[in-house]
Amino acid sequence: MSSKHLAGPVLILTTFLALGHLSVAHAAEGKADDADPGTKVQKMNRYAMQLFDDLNYALAEKTLLEALAIVEKSNLGAGPAGLATNGNLAVLYSVGLKNPDKAVFHFKKALAIKPDLKMSKQRATPETEANLARAKAEMASGSSSTGAKPVEATAEPGIKCPTGGEAQAGDDITLKCLTTAELRAATVMLYYKPNGAEQFEVVQMTKSGTSGGSTTWVGKISGTQTRAKWIPVYFEARDEGGSSLATSGRDDSPSLITLKGGEAAAAAPAVAAGEGENTEGDDEEDEDEGEEIDDNNPLARLENERWREHQGSKGTFWASLGVGSGFGYASGHGTEAFGKPPYGVTFTSGFAPALLGQAVPEFGYFIGRKTALSLAGRFQAIYPRGPDGTATGAITGLLRILFFTEDEGKVRWYFAGTVGAGEGFRFQVNASVGDANGKPTGMTVKDTVRGGPYVAGIGGGMLYKLTRHWRWTVDTQLLIGFSHVSGVLDLSTGGRYQF
């Protein structure tokens, strides 16, 4: 076999081995990252807030509570990891799950780490600001500074149990629930995690009395099991057969009771290097972001990184594919295929469609938070076809520069400038057939008129956020062709994947 025939298999084998090596290297790197609790918590926070932006609040809550368990177990509660996790939980409970009591609870935990905590611009909503202000006011007044003071709220109709509170680490904690007569509860179970354990333990609460149709249930957690920084709890009312009637909290969404002087607060080793750091290169737009976000706040830094990664910034790529059509003005008098002797075909300048339409692939790169460059194609097809010899389409490459608005919600707008070259664009027209002397014969033939081969223009469009990576796009652009001068207004729509 010749070396020419061997080249293909050798190249494939070499590529395969290289990819295998990279996979092993990435796997090893991933294991190293996961072995460090600080790095793992950072990744979980980013993932949770991506879920939050995708409106998957339940999974976001579960992820953050798992991160909080790692924070407590690893004694990271007094550092940036504890600040970021409690801050993100406060945002989730403020905006997503609409539980202000839990939001205030986690804001207090964050404020205990950083008293001058401020919300980042992207998370500063009326709900978060109000709950943060309430947390600061309660901490200043000392309204929840002594004893076990659970905050009560009805989780489901028929049962009311504590959804937060504070107690002294090492003290017994007594918790009370109320059930209505309509619920017909035979017993209420208290679930809790002692001293930062991974699994819940359960205590059957005792009926202590009935008043006004409501039954009071009391459960106690021994002081030997309250030595961590906080203790997760939830409650379940059951009927006589042991079936669940109602719950207050869940195993994947428990309430938290703060334990002052808990063991996790005694030591807080430094978080792994790199957590919350801005890894982007310095540029003018990065400096602008620093004015909007408090980079001395680790919670804001993590949010900054997540926001930049999510919305588009320097180093972000995208790929998109759209379909559309155009309408424009065809100038001149001679058509492409039959506009030369001996056919004698002519047309009158005017408006014409750019049939049938075009596919518009695009690959782009953000050179700044609000500025991007892209390479796009305009692959036009003409249908129905004209006679043999007429053009069936036009292919043109485009270079675009795009300027984006700030992204504060689902919709983001942009404006663009475009230059390109290729076949330009084409219109299909009905041209008149003349005789040998150029006089009209009354016959017509379908032919094309070209704009190009060089094009330039302006445009703009809209991006609508579907998920973290996917966008629905609507794009319009006006192109002028040279040296065959004509103009076309295109409208296209499609999907975009950002990574």
N, C-alpha and C positions, 0 to 999 in steps of 0.2 A: 504493500500500500504506500502511496506517495506521501511526502510530507504535507502536501496540500490537503490530502484527504484526512490526515491525522490532526490537522490544525483545529478543526471544529470540535472533535471529542476531547482533545487536550484542554481547549479553552473552557468547555463545559465542566470538565472535572476540576480544573483549577478554581473556577468560580464557585462550584459546589463546596469544595474544601474551605475556601475563604469565608463563605457564608456560614459554614458550620463552626469555624473558629470564632467568628463574630458572635454567633448565638451563644456559644459557651461562655465567651467573655462577658456578654450582657447578662447572662444568667448568674454568673458569679458576682457581678457588680450588684445585681438586684438583691441577691442573698445578703451581701454585705450591708446594703442600705437597710434591709428589713431587720438585720441584727441590731441596728442602732435604734433605740426607742424614739429618740428625738426626730430622726429622719422619717421614721414610720408615721409618727403623729403628724408631721408636716404634710406628708403625702395624703394622709387620710383627711386632713382639713381641706386641702385643695379639692380632693375628689368630692367631699361632702358639699362644698359650695358650688361645684359644677352641677351636682344633683339638685341643689337648691335653685339654681338658675333654670334648670329644666323642669321645675315645679314638682320634683319627686321628693316631697318633704319627708315622707315616712322613712325612706332609705337614707336620706341625708341625716335625719335625727339618729337613726341606728348607728351610722358611721361615726358621727361625732361622739355619741355616748361610748362607743368602743374605744375611740381615741382618748376620751376622758379616763376610762379605766386604765389604759396604758400609762397616761400621765400620772395617775395616783400610784400605780404599782411601781413606777420607775422614779418616784420622788421628783417629778418635773413640775409639780403644781405651782411653785412660786416663780417659775421662769417663763420665757416666751411661749413654750408649748402650752402651759396652763392658761396663759393670757389669750392666745389665739383660739384655743378650743372653747373656753368659756365665752369669749366674745362672739364666736360664730354661732354657738348655741343660743346666745341672747338674741342675735339677729334672726335666727330660724324661728324662735318662739315669738318674737315680736311681729314679724312680717308673714311668715309662712303658716305656722300652726296657731297663731292668734291666742297665745297663752301668756298674758302680761306678767302673771305671778312668777312663772318659770323664767321668763325673760329677765325680770328684775333680780331674781336669785342669781342667775349667771352673770349679770352685769356687776353685782356686788362682788362675786369672786374675781372678776377681772379688775375691778377697782381696787381690791385689796392688794393686787400685784402692781397696778399702775394707777395711782389716784387721779392723775390728770388725763385719763383715757379720753380720747375723742373718736368719733365715728369717721371713717373714711368717706370721701365724697360719694362713692358708689353705694354706700349702705346708709347714708344719712336720710332716713325717711321720717315722717312724723311719728310713726310708731316706735322706731328705735330711739329717736331723740327723747320722746316722752318717757319711755321706760328707763333710759339711762339717767335722765333727770330725777326720776322717782327713786332710783337706786342710790344716787348721790344724796338726796334729801333724807332718806331713811337711815343711811349710814351716818350722816352728820348729826341726826337727832338721836341716834342710838336706839331707835324704836324696836330693833330686833337684836339687841346686844346681850341679853341674858336669858338663860333657860331655853327650853325647847319651845319654840313659838312657831308651830306649823301654820302655813297659810292654807286655808281650806277653799275648795272649789268643787263643784259637782262635775265628775267626769262623765257619768252616764245617769239617765233618769233613775232615781231610786236609791242611789248611793252617794254619800259625800264623805271624802277622806282627805287627809293632809296631802297637799301637792308641793310641799317644801317646808323649810323651817331651819332652826338652828338649835344646837345643843352643845354641851361641853363634852369633849372626847373623854371616854372612860366612865361617863355617867349612864345610869339606866335611862332608857327613853320609853315613855308611855305614849301611845298613839291611840286616837279615838276615831271611830267612823260612825256615821248615822245611816240607817236604812229605813225606807218608808214602809208602811203597812202593805201597800200595793205590791211591793217587790216580793213579799213572803219569803224572806231569806231565813234559812235554817242555821246558817253559820257564815262567818266572814273570815277569810284567810289573809294573813299578813306575810308577804314575801319580802326578804331583805338579803343583802350581801354583807356578811360580817367582815370587818377589817380588810376590805379590798379584795375579798375572795372572788373567784371567777363564777361560782355557781350561787344561785339563790337558795336560801334556807326558808322554811315556812313555819309559821306559828299560827295556831288556831286562836282567834280572838274570843274573848269572853263577853257574853251578854251582861251588861251592867244595869240595864233598866229600860223602861219604855215611858215615853212622855209625848202626848199629843199625837199619837199614832206612829211616832218614830222610835226606832230601837237604837240604843247606844251600845257599841261594841268596843272593847278595850284590849289592846295587845301591848306586850312589853318586850323590848330588846335589851338583853343584859348588857351591863357596862363592860363586861369582858369582850364584847363583840363590837364596841363602838370606839375603837382606837385609831381608825383611819381618818382621813381628812373630811370625808363625807360618806354617807351610806345610802345606796339606792333602795327604794321601797316601792311596792305597788300592792293593791288589795283586790280581792275577788270575793263576791258574794255568791253563795251556793244554796241550792234547794236541798230537801231531805235526801234526795237520791245522789247528791254530790255533783250535780250538773251546774255549770256556771250560769248565773243569772245576770250579773253585771260586774264590771271592773272599774277600778280607778287606777289608771296607769296600766302599763303592760311590761312584760319582761324585756321587750326591745325598746320601751319608752317609759322607764321608771321615773318616779319623782326622786329628788335628792334632798337629803337633810344634811346641812353643814355641821361638821364637828369641829368646834374651835379647839386649837391645840392638838389636832390630830397628828399622827406620826409622819404623814406625807409632807406636812408643812415644816418639819424640823430640819430637813435637808433638801436642797434644791441644786444638784450639780448642774454645771453649765450645759446648755443644749449643744448638740453636735454642731461643729462648724458648718456654716452654709445655711442653717435654718433661718428663713426670713431675710437672707441677704439678697440684695439686688444684683443679679448676675449679668444684667445687660450692660453693654458698653456705654460709655458716657457719650451723649450727643445732645443736641439742642433740645429735642423734644423730651428726652429723659429729664432734663432739668426742668422743663415745664411741668412734668408730672410731679416732681418734687415739691412744687409750689402748691399742688392740689392735695397731696397726700402726706400725712405726717410720717416721714420715714424713720423717726425716732420711736415710733410705735410699732412693735413687732406685729400686732394684729393688723395694722394698716399695711405693713410691708407684705405680709402674706396675701392680703386682699389685693394689693397692688400687683403682685406677681400673677395671681389668678386672673385678675381682670385683664392684664396685658395679654396673657396667654389665650384668654377666651375671646376677647373682642378684636384682636388684631393689633400687632405692634411690630417694631423692627424685628426681622427674622421670621415672621409668620408668612406661610405660603398658603395659596389656595388654588384649586382647580375647579372649573365650572364648564357646563355645557348648556347652551341655550338654543332655542329655535325661534324663528321669526320671519318677517317679511318686510318689504319696504315699498315706498311710493315716492316718486320724485319727478323731476323735470328733465326731459330729453331734448337736447338742443341740436341744431344742425339740420341738414336736409338729406344726407345720404345714409342708407342703412349699411350694415356690415357685409352681409353676404351678397345682396343683389343691388347695392347702391352704385355699382360700377357698370360701365358698358360691358356687354350689349343689352343689359336688362332694362335700364331706364327706370329703376324703382326710386321713388322719392317719398318723403314724409314731411309733415309739418311739425315744427317744434311745439312741444306742449307737455302736459302732465301724463305720466304713464306709470303702471305698476311694475315693480321689479319681481316678476313671477319666477317660480312659485313661492320661493322663500329661501331661507338659508339656515345652515347650522353654524353656531358660533361657539367653538371651543375657546377656552381662555386659561392661561396659567399665569398667576400673579405672585408678587412678593412685596411685603410692606417694608419700605425703606425708613419709615417712621410710623408713629402711632396713627397718624391721619393721612399719610401719603404712601402711595404704592405705584409700582410699575408692573405692566403686564404685557404678555405677547398673546395676541388673539388671532383667530382666523375668521374669514367670512366666506363660507363655502355655499355659494348660491346655486340653486337648481332652477331650470326653466321648464315649466310644464303647464299646459300641453306643449309638445314639441312643435317646432316649425318644420318646414320642408327640409329635405336632406341638404346639408351644407350650411345650415344655420347653427348658431351657438346653442349649446345645451346648458350653459351655466357660466360661472366665473369664480375663480379662486384668488383671494387676496390675503396677504399677511398684514397685521396691524400692530403697531406699538402704541401703547396707551399710558398716560400718566393720570392717576386718579387722586382726587382730594376728597376725604371723607369728613362728615360731620361727627361731632361727639356721639358716642353710643350710650344713651341713657335708658334704653328700653328695647322693645322688640324690633323697631324700625331704625335703619340707618341709611342716610342719603349720601350720594356722592356726585361729583362732577368730574368730567374727563376731557382731555385733549387727545387727539388721535392723528397719527400719520401712518401711511402704508403704501405698499406697492404690490403689483401682481397683474391680474387681468382686470382689476378695477371692479366695476359692477355693470350690469346690463339691464336694459328694458326691452320688453317685447312689444312691438308696434305692428299695426296693420298699415302697410305701405302701398301706395298707388303704383300700378304698373303702366308705364308709358310705351308708345310705339317707337319706331326708329327715329322719329322726329321729336320725341319727348312729349308728344301729346297724350293726355290720359286716355286709357282704353276702357275705363270703368271697372277694371279688375284690380283686386288687392291680393297681397301675399303677406304672410307673417314673417317678420325679420327682426333683428335685434339692433339696438343702438347702444353704444358703449360709452361709459364714463371712466376715464383712467388713461394709462395704467397706474398713475400715481394718485393717491387720495389723501385728503386732510380734512379734519373736521372737529366738532365738539359734541359732547353728549353728557349724559347723566343717568342716574337710576336710583333704585331702591333695593336694599337688602332687608328681608324679613326673617328674623331668627326662628327656626323650627326646633333645633336642638343645639347643643353646645357647638357641634361641628357643622351642621347643615344650615344653609340659607336658601330661601326662595328669592330669586332675582328677577327684577324687571329693568330692562335697559333700553335706552333710546339714544340714537346718535345721528347727526347730520353730517354727511360726507359729500365733499365736492371733488370731482374727478378732473385730473389734468393729464395729458394735454388735450384729450377729448373732453371738452368741458360739459359736464352735466352734474346734477345733484340728486341725492337720494336721502330720504328720511327713513331710518330703520327702527323697528320696534321688535324686541325679542324678550323671551322669558325662559327661565330654566332653573337648574339647581346648582348649588355651589358647595363644595366641601373645603373647609378651612382646617389647616393643620400646622 
